[in-house]
Each structure stands twice: as structure tokens, then as C-alpha cells.
């Protein structure tokens, strides 16, 4: 019974958790379409794609657990085999991760113009996808829990690429935002809010992938590993939608800054009109320029869909 608890108890818990998360995803998706009607068509399609992917994933894993706990009740030999639903959800998790990682890569490229960083992120994302689909293929071929341990290296490589890619994305976003801190209190407050959202959501997938990798590499199939793996696609989807929705929290701060401050580059905010910009050079030698918070007034803002973490 220990093995059943480790695998199928965790699988049942994962199905329940994913069903609950699907409701949260529906709410976040609805809020996104209501609050950000001016976002690009590509972003809107990606939100729809992630919702469809997660809905299909919940259907697949629900059918999977029904097979093991209902259809195979009393048939112990069926519990030792990997059915096609179990194998398929592995591939769905990898596809969900790749969809989010590729989108972040594009956003970071738009803002940083760094082909090297863009290429590195895409390389790790494609490697993650490739080894994830390879894991799914091995599960289809082997179709046995005990024998599946022989391809542990494929799973470990897959999770390693996934965790590394997520860490690079989170670090790139934090560094990019930190470089645009200014001496203006309102601006820095907005940047700190964005960094906090990245740290709380962007690093979540990295932590989960690292934990899952460590547990599987050391213990093989175990309760926490199975639970996290079944929930991985849902975690990526929620993290992605939460980052998109974070812009609603930034808006009040943006409005406050518009009365007397500025916001750097293209964080969500585009400058339309700036009146009376006075440059004080008396305190600095040469061509250095000093800006004060009182120098800038009457700034309007709008969401341009170019936030670095969406």
C-alpha cells in the first residue's frame, strides 16, 4: 500500500488541486480580457491557448485517475502500468512551460534588444520542451512504473533545463527593472512593486522545478514529486496570468506618479506630454544633468502592452 499512496494518492491530490486551480485560471483569464482590451492579439491568443491547454490537462488527468482508482479497482496488475493519459500529461506540462518561457523571451527581447539573452532563453526553453516530449515518448514506450526508473536521466535533464530557463527569465527581468531605478520616489515605488511580483510569481516555477528535480533524482517516484509534476502545468499558467494581472495594481501608483514624477522607459507606461522640464547643471561639472521630481509635470499614461514581465 505504500507505493499506492506514493503514486496514486499524490495523483488524486494533484487532480483535486488542478481542478481548483482551473477555476482560478478561469477567473484570471476573464479579468485579463476585461481589464486589458488594448493588449496585442498575440497576448490575447496566448491567454486563450493557456486556458484551453489547462482545461484539456484537467480532463486528461481526471480520466487517468478514474482509470486507476475506479476502472482498475481490484485489478492490481493495471496499477503497475503507465496508461496513455499519464504519459500525455507529461507532454502537456512541457508544452505549457515552453509557451510561457517563449513569451517571456520575446518580451525581454523587445525591451532589452539583446539577441544573446533572447537566444539563451529560447535555447533552454527548446531543450526543456525537447526533453519533456522525450520523457513523454519514453513513458508511452515503457508503460511501466518500475522500468521507467531506467530513464531517470531524461527526466532529470528535462527538469534541469526547465528550472535553469525560469531562473534566467526571472533574473533578467529583475536586473532590467533595477537598472531603471531613478531618484524619484514614485518611480522607484512602481519598480519595487514590479520586482516584488516577479520574485513572488516568476521564481515560483523555478523553485517548484528544482524541488521536483531534487526529489525525483534522489527518491524516484514519491508523493511530493508526483503531486508537483501533475500540478506543474497549472502552476505555469497561474504564474503567467498573475503577472499579466499585476499591471492592475501598478495603475494606481502610475496615476499618483503622474502628478509629479516620471516612469522609466516602457514599463506599461508611455509618455504623451511633458511640460516644463528644467535641467539643473549647477551642481554637476561638464555635461552632467540633474533632474528633480518637481521638474516634470502633467504626464499622461497608457498601457502599451510592453511590460517586461508579461
N, C-alpha and C positions, 0 to 999 in steps of 0.2 A: 504493500500500500504506500510505502514511502515514495517510490518512483511515480506512482499515480498522482500523489499530492504535489510532487515537484513539477510535473509537466502539466497535467490536466487541471489541477487545482489552480495553477497560475494562469493557464489558458482561459478558464472560466472567469477568473477575476479580470483578465485583460479584456474579455468580451464585454463584461459589465461596464468596465471603465470606458472603453471605446464608445459604447452606446451613449453613455452620459456625455462624453466629450463631443460626440456628433451633435447633440443638442446645443452645446456651447458654440460649435462651429457654425451652426445654422444662424444663431443669434449674431455672432460676429460678422458673418457674411452679409446678413441683412443690414446691419448697422453700417457696414462699409459702403454698400450701394446707396444707402440713404444719405450718408454724410459726405461722400466724395464722388459726386456725379461727374466732376470735371476731370477725373483721373484718365489716363490713357486707356485706350481699348485693350492694349496688351495686358495691363494690370487687371482690368476687369475680367478678362478671359482667364487669367491665371487663378483668380479667386474662384471663379466658377469651376475650373478644372480641379482645383484642390478640394472643393466641396464634393464634386462628383467622385473623385478618387477615394476620398474618405468614406463616402456613403457606400460605394462598392466594396471597400475594405471591410466595413462592418457587416455587410451581407455575407461576404466570403467567410469571415471568422465565425459568424453565427452559425452558418451551415457546417463549418468544421467542428465546432464544439457539439453540435447536435448529433453529428455522426459518431463521435467518440462516446458521448455520455448517454445518448438515447438509442440510436440505431445499433450500436455495438455493445449495449448493456448485456453483460453476461458472456460476451464473446471476447475472451482475454487476448486471443491472437491478433485481433484487429487493433488493439491498443498499442501494439508494438510497431505498427506500420505508420509511415508518413503518408497521409492521404493528399490528394492534389490541392485541396484548399489550404492545408498547412504550408505546402510548398509555394503556392501562389501568393500568400500574404507576405512572404519574404520579399518577393519581387516588387509588390506594391509599396512596401516600406522604402525600398531603394529608389523607386521612381518618385515617390513623394519628396524624399530628401533631395534628389537631383533637381527637381522642379524648383524648389526653394533656393537651393545653392546657386543654380544658374541665374536665377533672377537677381539675387544679391550681387553676383559677379557683374552683371550688366549695370546695375545701379552704381556700384563702386567705380566702374569704368567711366560712366558718364560724368561722375564728379571728380575723379582723380586723373583721368586721361592717361592712366598708367597701363600700357599694354602688358608689361611684365606681371604686375599684380593680377590683372584680368586673366592672363594665361595660366598663372599658377593656380588660381581658384578654380578655373574651368578644368584644368588637368586633374586636380584632386577630385572634383565633382564627377568627371567622367570615369575615373578609376573606381570611385565609390560605386557608381552605377554598374560598371562592368563586373566587379567582383560580387555585387549584390545579385545581379542576374545569374552569375556563375553559381552562387550559392543556391539559388532557386533551382537551377538546372540539376545540380548535384542532388538536391532533395527529391526531385522528380525521378531521377535515375536510381538512387539508392533505396528510397522508400522504406527506410528502417531507422528507428531512433538510435539503436545501438551502433550500427555500422556508420551512421552519419558522423560519429566522432572522428573517423579516419580522415575527414576533410576539414578538420578544425582550422587548419592554416588558411583555408579560403575565407572562412567566417572572420577570423582574426584580422586578415588583411583588409577585408571589406570594412569592418568597424574602425580599423586604424585610419584608413583614408577618410572615412566619414567624419570622425572626430577631429582630425587634422584640418580638414576643409572648413568645418564650423569654427574652429579656433582662429583660423586665418581671417575669416569673414568678420567675426566679432572684433578681433584686434584691429583690423583695417578701419572699421567704422569708428571705433573709439579714438584711434590715433588721428583720423581725419577730422573728427569733431574737435578734439583737443587742440589741434593746430589752429583752429579758427576762433579760439577764445580771445576776447578783447578786454580792454579796461573798463568796459561798460557793464554795469551790474545786471541790467535787464537781459542783455545778450547772453552773458555767461550763465544766467539762471536757466534760459532756454536750452543752452548747450548741455548743461548739467542734467536737465530733465531727459534729454535725448540719450545721453550716455547711460543714465540710470536704466532707461527702458532697454537699451542694448544689453547691458550687463545682466538684467533680470530675465530677459527672454532669449536674446541671441546666444548666450552662453549655456542656456538650459539644454539645448540639443547636444552640445559638446560634452557636458557633464554626464548626461544620460548615456551617450555613446561610449564614453570612457569607462563608466561603471559597468555597462553591459559587456564591453570588451574584456575587462579585468575578470569579471565573474565567469564568463564562458571559457576564457583561456585557462583559468585555474581549476574550475569546478565542473566544466561541461554543462549539460542541461541542469538547471536549478531553478527554483521558484522565481527569484528576482530577475534572472536573465530572461526567462520565458515571458514574464509579465512585462518587462521593459520592451522586449522585441515586438510583442504583439501591439504595444501602445506607441511604438516609435513613429509610425506614420501620422497618428493623431497629434503627437507632441510637435512634430514639424509644422503641421497645419495650424495648430493653435498659436505657436510661436510667430509664424508668418502673419496671421491675421491680427494678432495683438500688436505687432509692430506697425501694421498699417493703421490700426485704430488709435495708436498712440498720438497721432497728429491732432486728434480732437483735444487732448489735454494740453498740447502746446499752443493751441489757438488763443486761449485767454491770455497767456503770457505774452504772445505776439502782439495782441491788441494793447496790452499795457505798455510794452516797449515802444509801440508806435507813437506814444505821446511824448517820448523824449530820448529814444535810443535807436540803435541800429541792430540789424541781424546780419551775420556774415553770409556771404556767397549765396547758395541756393538751397538752404536747409528745408524748405517748404515755402520760402518767402521770397517774393520778388519786389524790388523797389520800383515804384512808379514815379513818385515825385519827391524830390528832396529840396527844401528851401533853405537858404541862408546857411551854407556850410562855410564856416570860418576856420582857417588854418593858422594856428599859432606856432610860430617858429622861433620865438624869442628864447625859449628855454633849451633849444637844441642847436648844435652847430651845424654848419653845412646845409644840406637839403632836407634834413630830417623834419618830420611833420608831426604835430601833436593834435589829436582830436579830443574834444571833451564832450561829455554827454549833452551839454547844452548847445553844442554846435549844430545838431541835426534836429529838425522838427518836421511835422506834417508829413509822415511817411505812411503810405498805404500798403497793405499786404494782400497777397492772394496765394492760395495753394497752387503750385505749378507741377505737382506730382514728381518732383525731383529729389525727394528726401533720400539721403544716402542709405537709410536702413530699410527702405521699402522696395 
